Amino acid sequence: TLSYIGLMADQATEYLSAGKDKAALERLQKTRETIEKAIHEVRIAITSLLEETPSSLDLVTCVSEVVEEFCAEHGLNILWQPAIGHIQDCSLQVTEQVINILREALNNIVHHSQSSQVTICLSQEGRHYSMIIEDDGKGFDSSLPKPGEHFGLRIMQARAARIGGQLSIVSTIGIGTRVLLIWPDTEGER
């Protein structure tokens, strides 16, 4: 990105030297847009580095805390459905990755979806856990990625892979988005 910005600045300088003010202004505008995207990506990276470690291994408690935070700070209308029965504690590493995936999904909803309702379901079946985060927002066409976009989705995929999980994202324009995270119990028999 920095190389591209440098190239665009060089081109703008050349256009100004040649008296092509309109072309120079176009290059400067594209440079400014690229800088804004880079700032956004850096903020996401810094935020992920600064995210707090979960206060507990109790996944239900951690999810509840994040739900309360997003309802209070962003006014999200979240229907939180913890599983019926007991969900076993996960390791701190697994809990941290799951909570960070949840935070990223909720941040995407806040900033992009224009959703009126969010549903979060957490369950454990045998030796596998699952979490569904669903919204009724505007959705997006994930088959048409644009340069620099869907960065957060790639981070979520990487976080899922770190815990041996799978993340699927299904989004339909005008209907909403569904994020499904499934991961194994890596702590062995309890």
DRENSEGU-150662 format. One line per field, with one value per residue (C-alpha): residue in three letters; x, y, z. Coordinates in nm, 3 decimals. Layout:
N
residu: [ALA/...]
c1: [X/...]
c2: [Y/...]
c3: [Z/...]
This chain:
190
residu: [THR/LEU/SER/TYR/ILE/GLY/LEU/MET/ALA/ASP/GLN/ALA/THR/GLU/TYR/LEU/SER/ALA/GLY/LYS/ASP/LYS/ALA/ALA/LEU/GLU/ARG/LEU/GLN/LYS/THR/ARG/GLU/THR/ILE/GLU/LYS/ALA/ILE/HIS/GLU/VAL/ARG/ILE/ALA/ILE/THR/SER/LEU/LEU/GLU/GLU/THR/PRO/SER/SER/LEU/ASP/LEU/VAL/THR/CYS/VAL/SER/GLU/VAL/VAL/GLU/GLU/PHE/CYS/ALA/GLU/HIS/GLY/LEU/ASN/ILE/LEU/TRP/GLN/PRO/ALA/ILE/GLY/HIS/ILE/GLN/ASP/CYS/SER/LEU/GLN/VAL/THR/GLU/GLN/VAL/ILE/ASN/ILE/LEU/ARG/GLU/ALA/LEU/ASN/ASN/ILE/VAL/HIS/HIS/SER/GLN/SER/SER/GLN/VAL/THR/ILE/CYS/LEU/SER/GLN/GLU/GLY/ARG/HIS/TYR/SER/MET/ILE/ILE/GLU/ASP/ASP/GLY/LYS/GLY/PHE/ASP/SER/SER/LEU/PRO/LYS/PRO/GLY/GLU/HIS/PHE/GLY/LEU/ARG/ILE/MET/GLN/ALA/ARG/ALA/ALA/ARG/ILE/GLY/GLY/GLN/LEU/SER/ILE/VAL/SER/THR/ILE/GLY/ILE/GLY/THR/ARG/VAL/LEU/LEU/ILE/TRP/PRO/ASP/THR/GLU/GLY/GLU/ARG]
c1: [0.000/0.282/0.453/0.128/0.086/0.442/0.378/0.057/0.238/0.512/0.252/0.073/0.405/0.473/0.125/0.166/0.504/0.341/0.054/-0.203/-0.378/-0.696/-0.502/-0.288/-0.599/-0.741/-0.419/-0.420/-0.783/-0.700/-0.400/-0.619/-0.870/-0.587/-0.451/-0.799/-0.817/-0.467/-0.557/-0.865/-0.660/-0.396/-0.667/-0.811/-0.465/-0.397/-0.739/-0.680/-0.347/-0.504/-0.810/-0.841/-0.784/-1.109/-1.161/-1.282/-1.265/-1.644/-1.743/-2.107/-2.000/-1.754/-2.013/-2.267/-2.018/-1.955/-2.331/-2.391/-2.106/-2.235/-2.594/-2.486/-2.223/-2.377/-2.747/-2.759/-3.073/-2.924/-3.114/-2.858/-2.939/-2.693/-2.730/-2.970/-2.765/-2.399/-2.124/-1.784/-1.510/-1.259/-0.892/-0.799/-0.657/-0.979/-1.200/-0.991/-1.019/-1.394/-1.454/-1.243/-1.439/-1.761/-1.629/-1.527/-1.865/-2.048/-1.821/-1.905/-2.275/-2.240/-2.046/-2.193/-2.518/-2.786/-2.939/-3.239/-3.196/-2.896/-2.921/-2.634/-2.659/-2.393/-2.408/-2.204/-2.286/-2.060/-1.702/-1.786/-1.894/-2.079/-2.165/-2.403/-2.417/-2.701/-2.832/-3.120/-2.916/-2.848/-2.604/-2.324/-2.208/-1.911/-1.836/-1.718/-1.433/-1.281/-0.916/-0.870/-1.222/-1.330/-1.005/-1.191/-1.348/-1.004/-0.891/-1.195/-1.107/-0.750/-0.871/-1.101/-0.815/-0.597/-0.842/-0.897/-1.234/-1.425/-1.594/-1.860/-2.018/-2.334/-2.470/-2.761/-2.813/-3.127/-3.170/-2.867/-2.559/-2.504/-2.168/-2.123/-1.820/-1.766/-1.466/-1.359/-1.309/-0.931/-0.903/-0.968/-1.208/-1.327]
c2: [0.000/0.240/0.165/0.234/0.565/0.661/0.578/0.783/1.082/1.056/1.051/1.352/1.540/1.452/1.567/1.895/1.953/1.894/2.133/1.852/1.976/1.769/1.441/1.537/1.604/1.265/1.093/1.285/1.187/0.819/0.855/1.000/0.712/0.459/0.631/0.610/0.237/0.185/0.377/0.158/-0.162/-0.043/0.041/-0.309/-0.461/-0.248/-0.326/-0.698/-0.661/-0.460/-0.681/-0.795/-1.153/-1.310/-1.275/-1.632/-1.969/-1.982/-1.926/-1.849/-1.576/-1.428/-1.422/-1.265/-0.989/-0.912/-0.909/-0.666/-0.444/-0.422/-0.365/-0.083/0.084/0.041/-0.005/-0.343/-0.545/-0.887/-1.204/-1.416/-1.785/-1.986/-2.359/-2.553/-2.741/-2.702/-2.592/-2.712/-2.458/-2.414/-2.335/-1.969/-1.973/-2.115/-1.881/-1.584/-1.676/-1.741/-1.411/-1.221/-1.379/-1.274/-0.918/-0.891/-1.021/-0.774/-0.488/-0.575/-0.568/-0.230/-0.070/-0.232/-0.424/-0.171/-0.458/-0.429/-0.773/-0.993/-1.350/-1.534/-1.906/-2.107/-2.482/-2.792/-3.127/-3.410/-3.301/-3.005/-2.650/-2.413/-2.047/-1.880/-1.502/-1.395/-1.052/-0.922/-0.643/-0.546/-0.832/-0.826/-1.014/-1.211/-1.346/-1.002/-0.908/-0.567/-0.490/-0.413/-0.519/-0.824/-0.797/-0.865/-1.176/-1.312/-1.248/-1.438/-1.732/-1.732/-1.725/-2.022/-2.217/-2.153/-2.350/-2.625/-2.480/-2.393/-2.063/-2.020/-1.691/-1.679/-1.340/-1.245/-0.889/-0.749/-1.042/-1.047/-1.244/-1.569/-1.654/-2.014/-2.116/-2.483/-2.601/-2.921/-2.978/-2.994/-3.046/-3.419/-3.624/-3.455]
c3: [0.000/0.085/-0.247/-0.431/-0.244/-0.337/-0.702/-0.704/-0.546/-0.810/-1.087/-0.938/-0.928/-1.293/-1.397/-1.208/-1.377/-1.715/-1.636/-1.618/-1.306/-1.351/-1.384/-1.083/-0.873/-0.972/-0.861/-0.533/-0.470/-0.530/-0.302/-0.027/-0.063/-0.039/0.272/0.435/0.361/0.501/0.818/0.861/0.819/1.066/1.321/1.284/1.334/1.640/1.785/1.746/1.927/2.208/2.260/2.615/2.710/2.827/3.200/3.230/3.062/3.089/2.728/2.809/3.052/2.802/2.522/2.761/2.847/2.478/2.406/2.693/2.573/2.214/2.325/2.558/2.339/1.994/2.063/1.893/1.946/2.021/2.098/2.284/2.305/2.512/2.473/2.684/2.939/3.024/2.788/2.899/2.950/2.669/2.701/2.731/2.376/2.230/2.431/2.319/1.949/1.971/2.151/1.896/1.609/1.782/1.830/1.464/1.347/1.573/1.461/1.099/1.186/1.359/1.074/0.764/0.803/0.906/1.101/1.332/1.492/1.569/1.697/1.864/1.942/2.121/2.162/2.228/2.080/2.181/2.122/1.898/1.973/1.744/1.743/1.500/1.458/1.234/1.136/0.928/0.769/0.412/0.346/0.089/-0.218/-0.087/-0.434/-0.544/-0.310/-0.370/-0.299/0.069/0.164/0.363/0.559/0.882/0.732/0.647/1.004/1.132/0.904/1.035/1.397/1.331/1.174/1.482/1.697/1.440/1.352/1.041/0.968/0.705/0.610/0.405/0.310/0.090/-0.025/0.135/0.373/0.602/0.698/0.886/1.042/1.157/1.361/1.445/1.644/1.820/2.190/2.189/2.562/2.535/2.740/3.058]
